[in-house]
Structures are given as C-alpha cells and as structure tokens.
Amino acid sequence: MEKEKRNIGVIGCGIWGRNIVRNFYNLNALNTVCDIDKDNIEMIQKNYPNVNVTNNFEDLLNNKDIEAICVVTPSHTHFGIVKKVLEKGKHVYVEKPISTVANEAYELKKIADSKNLILMVGHLLLYHPAVNRLQMLIAEGVLGKIKYVQSDRLNINYFKNDRSVMWDLAPHDVSMIAHVLGKNPVKVLSATGCCSEDANIYDITHLTIEFEGEIIAHVSDSWIHPQKRVSLLVHGEKATAILDDTLMENKLQVFDNKTPAQKSIEIFDYLEIEPLKLECQHFINSVKTGKAPRSDGENGYIITKVLEDAEAILLDSSRRKKLDKVDFALSRSKR
C-alpha cells in the first residue's frame, strides 16, 4: 500500500481544529499546523512532536512540501484566507460555511476551477455512514416518494460567537438534506428566530425550505437547548426514517407508515467509522486523484446562497448593518 505523503497544512487548531489535526496526523498526511494562540501551539508540540508548527500563515503558503491547506478558522475569515491559498496554487479544505456571502463563495469556486484545484467544504454529514445509508434507502425507493423532511440540531453554546446559530449549524442540516434527497434547495419559504441575549445575534432559528420535487424541509437550530438533540426525519409515502445522531447505536430506523410505529420498526446497519476520518480521507483522495470532492465549491456555494437568502428574510436592513459590525474575533478558533 502506498504511503500517504505528509503534504497537508492546517490553519487553526481550536477545539474543532484539534479533531482535524488528529485525523490528518493519523492518516500520515499532516505536515504543519499554524495557530496564533501560544497554548494551542504548545498543545500540538506536546502531542505531535514530529509535526511542524508556526504562528505565521505565510509559512504554510511558502512551504513547497505543502500541497493542500485545511482552513479551520472563524467563518468570517474564510474568504480572505482561502482566496490566498488558492491563488498560491494549493488545494483547500475549508470548514463550513465556505463563506457567509454567496458572491464570495462563488468567487472561490471560480478561482479553484480556473486553476484546476480541489476546493472542498467541511459539510461533515455528507460523509456520515448513517446519513449515506439513508441516502441509499431513499434512492432505492424504500420510503417511497418523499413528502417532508425535518432536521433538528439543538444544543447549548455559551459562547454564541458566530454570526448566528443558523450559520453555525444550518450548513450541516441543509447540506445533509440535499445529499440524502439527491435534490438541491429551490427557495427559502420562511425564516424566523429569536435573540435570547444579544439583540443582534440569533441563537434560535427556524427555516422552511423548498427542495426540488416540491419537497418541504423544516430546519430548527438552537444554541440554548440544555439537552442535545440531533435528529433527521424523512417522511415518504410508504415509510418514515428517523436518524438520531445522539444514540450510540441503531441511529437509523425506518417506520412503516401503514402500521403503528412502535410495532413496525426496521433497523438498518451501516459502518461504524468516524465521519471526520472519512471526510479527511476523502480530501486526501481528491488531492491525489484530482476528482472533485462530494462537498465541492459548487456545493458550498449552493448552501451559502440558501442561508444568505434566509438571513435576508430573518433580518431587516438596520439589524443586518449592526450584525456586520459585531466582533467575532473570539469565535470558532478559540473554542
């Protein structure tokens, strides 16, 4: 078996970035980690002594051994960083969302396409074994014609340090729904929410989105829910599937619509592999083969455009201007 090249750099090793670092390291692909936080750098040096570290992003750009860079920084910094990496001729894996501005996402896609570079967005659930098993069941017609989808992603987040809970969590929901249905979102029908603390930042949002085939999907996200809930319901004419990602096993169950649910449950098997490991391996394979990743720049643009449209409904112009001035310097990279 060919040994993987240590050709990937990671910028940002906060709480989520550490998971990215761990997986690329275990895949023997990690070359250098960059972070401006001294404690984060010391943690990398302690746990991964043979990995290079730096606090200067330019070191990654100028390192000829690094062919690809993984960007795990706050979402409002994605556009500027990813653009520099692509212009330097390196492949990019960027955490979701690719941007919070659709035009920026499209520009990044165009740059990557023009330079024949891989641009992959961290829509993690597209690599989740249970999600992919559900996608297969839908494609095989097990549920029948799909009528309705509901995704609930509720958790507690005391930092509340992204643009809104929608931008933090809904990229997972919308990209996952599009993937399992094999259909793109058409338009946002409604967007409502609540600011329980900061007057400018929504920590609860509810979106209703129409997908191709006139399928209606409802997406609820929360930063204030003390009991974690991560579930996807897909209702078809014949059966209804529920994927509960908080369960340790039997995450995916299918209920026959014509008999009482509690008496007719079918559980479908899937491979128990960490989704992030599969996502990181997918990126390595894409860089190696040149084949577009499942969550490519086009996928990133589509999701960003939908959420941008939702935010336009959610916010009036005055509140949007206030939100644009919020300082997110202590966002995802520090978690």
ABEGO torsion letter per residue (X at the ends): XBBBBBABBBBEBBAAAAAAAAAAAAAGABABBBBABAAAAAAAAAABAABBBBABAAAAAABAABABBBBBBBAAAAAAAAAAAAAAGBBBBBBOBABABAAAAAAAAAAAAAAGBBBBBBBAAAABAAAAAAAAAAAAGAAEBBABBBBBBBBBBAAGABABAAAAAAAAAAAAAAAAAGBBBABBABBBBBBABBAABBABBBBBBBBBGGBBBBBBBBAABABBBBBBBBBBAABBBBBBAABABGABBBBBAABBAAABBBBBBBBBBBAAAAAAAAAAAAAAAGBBBABBAAAAAAAAAAAAAAAAAABBAAAAAAAAABBAAABAAAX
